[in-house]
């Protein structure tokens, strides 16, 4: 029981707190009169503890107070808590039979007022359950209600109650007691409607100019209109599209319009004989043309371009406008309009096109120009949803629909959100007679079609460019800044541009690398070679780092030396290849340069000594030495000796001096004389040898009359050698 009572107090406190914020109405209970003729409790005991009274004598004196519980509608009313709508306990109001006056009552007027009020912070449901208990107490300070022995009488009922100022009277009789009471539910100030759910408070400020009607509707003050009466009514006749007003009775023109009612467009400056339909136009009058309508033209008279009786108007040099008669359209009024394209016939009527008109063939039960009249009358009750029916004088009927409905019989409920007027993800709320758009964050306007400019506050600093987004913005920062608003300077040393242990410093929006010892370059990426001056003294006790704790960087030094050696070897290989290719392409130097002399295996030394040898032309020579295999390691097999036992590939000395070339040439001549004598002695033996025959040249040369075999000498191009051969 105690837990239920505590829950009731919590619910009551929540309702009271809510009502202090926004209370919609109050349930009022007025206790009027209570009669306890015999002064008995519900258990027939005397209030003072005596036995039942006899012979109708009043022997007991009951000190009566009341417990009131108001809760939601229950088919079977339970007097137990919780009292969902509220509860109240009165002080001792009297003994046995008494009347309760209006206003304050009891010993403590501040603790009780009649009627008892139960405020509501929500819509009144129209039904309720009411429990009124009359109880006895021995002491005015003891008003506990848990003891059932104190109960005198109990009223438990449920009722339907509409909002109104009238009191509902009621009388409860239990045989020994009578309770007379009344109740009502009234709306609080500024609340209206059947459930006191419509809030309306008159105002006359920037947020509205209206009063409130009987049902809570807003009644605009004179000169104002709109849902919240915030739109001023402009001067009567003021063009709604081209004029506006800030207060009632004004008519301010928008750019490009003029006049008292803002219905006159402003022509293009300098326009002489022209008019305008929109601002800054210059539509020339008939007979005038040119940019400023200052050229006299009459295209319509000379060409008659308009057809079917249309009116022609000159609008410029070589241009015209046709005002078509009803039933025709096109630039020259050459197209006849089919009036049936607009489907004028209603209720299933068939349309027949006529000249500048149409005819409807109506189905049974309908008639009229457009088959809009029905054979039914208002007696048949054709109008739905509260529509007002009116019989037409020429037959049929018409329905005058209430707000929110349409159709011939008011059968269609108007859905103002069906056309999806709200854009950009906004939610459309149908208000019955209009609609309102609840915009997403970042949009505004009646239809939420205006994107809020987030760049209006200029959030980007330091020269950043702002780009507006949806409920957001982005900044394109200049070099040197980043961050949401370009407010954070970029650190030039952030990405560690300096290498090999260098220290990075920022200087005037750039960075400078302080290189470690032995390195150089913009980012300290190069290893610098050491160039000692004079004798170098190495102190192995010296430390090579700033902290004087690290060892000498042997790995870095060795890597640099290896890199330099590899580069030198690569350059040497390239030079050798180039020299070999050049030797193949060019003839031998002065010692064996002549093509005829080379083909005859003669050197300068041999030509001077042996005049009897005649030189054969290059075209008469048969080469028999092309298959001979020469080996540098065995001069006896092929009859040649290496002139230069080794080749100097020094990259520094690429060219031989002229003196050394002449010295080698003289050595070649001396060797050639020696080879000549040796070749003559061995020629006979070489003729009989098969092996020497495979290695011997087959070419036939013209020789002198004194010799049968002649030794010739070939200077090799590739190895610069003197080769001994034998002519047969």
Order of alpha helices (4+ residues) and beta strands (2+ residues): alpha-beta-beta-beta-beta-beta-beta-beta-beta-beta-beta-beta-beta-beta-beta-beta-beta-beta-beta-beta-beta-beta-beta-beta-beta-beta-beta-beta-alpha-beta-beta-beta-beta-beta-beta-beta-beta-beta-beta-beta-beta-beta-beta-beta-beta-beta-beta-beta-beta-beta-beta-beta-beta-alpha-alpha-alpha-alpha-beta-alpha-alpha-beta-beta
